Amino acid sequence: MAARQVYQSVLTRDGWQVRKSKKVVSSHATQKECEAAAIELGRAAYEKGGIGQAVLHKADGTIREERTYGKDPERTPG
């Protein structure tokens, strides 16, 4: 199974950034632009046969929304 690709939209002192594994993927002037980029990257990961995820944060750093593209593995007990 392909690894999950997680893209997070976060506010920094330099503006909004999309990050993957704490590495900056892109920078944006607005939250809306940043979220659109994270969603696009998540969808692209799915279209390549993997699982993509966009984690959209509020300005205070809390998660506002998560979007997963592709089938999540079933949960197992334990």
Residue pairs with C-beta under 8 A, 6 or more apart in sequence:
1 73
2 48
2 49
2 50
2 51
3 50
3 51
4 50
4 51
4 52
4 53
5 20
5 41
5 42
5 45
5 50
5 51
5 52
5 53
6 20
6 21
6 53
6 55
7 18
7 19
7 20
7 25
7 37
7 38
7 41
7 42
7 45
7 52
7 53
7 54
7 55
8 18
8 19
8 20
8 38
8 54
8 55
8 56
8 57
9 16
9 17
9 18
9 31
9 34
9 35
9 37
9 38
9 54
9 55
9 56
9 57
10 16
10 17
10 19
10 57
10 61
11 31
11 57
11 59
11 61
14 27
15 27
15 28
15 29
16 27
16 28
16 29
16 30
16 31
16 33
16 34
17 24
17 25
17 26
17 27
17 28
17 34
18 24
18 25
18 26
18 27
18 28
18 34
18 37
18 38
18 41
19 25
20 41
25 37
25 41
26 34
26 37
28 34
28 37
31 59
35 54
35 56
38 54
38 55
38 56
39 54
39 56
39 67
41 52
41 54
42 52
42 53
42 54
42 67
42 68
42 69
43 52
43 69
44 52
45 51
45 52
45 53
45 69
45 70
46 52
46 69
46 70
50 70
51 68
51 69
51 70
51 71
51 72
52 68
52 69
52 70
53 66
53 67
53 68
53 69
54 66
54 67
54 69
55 63
55 65
55 66
56 63
56 64
56 65
56 66
56 67
57 63
57 64
58 64
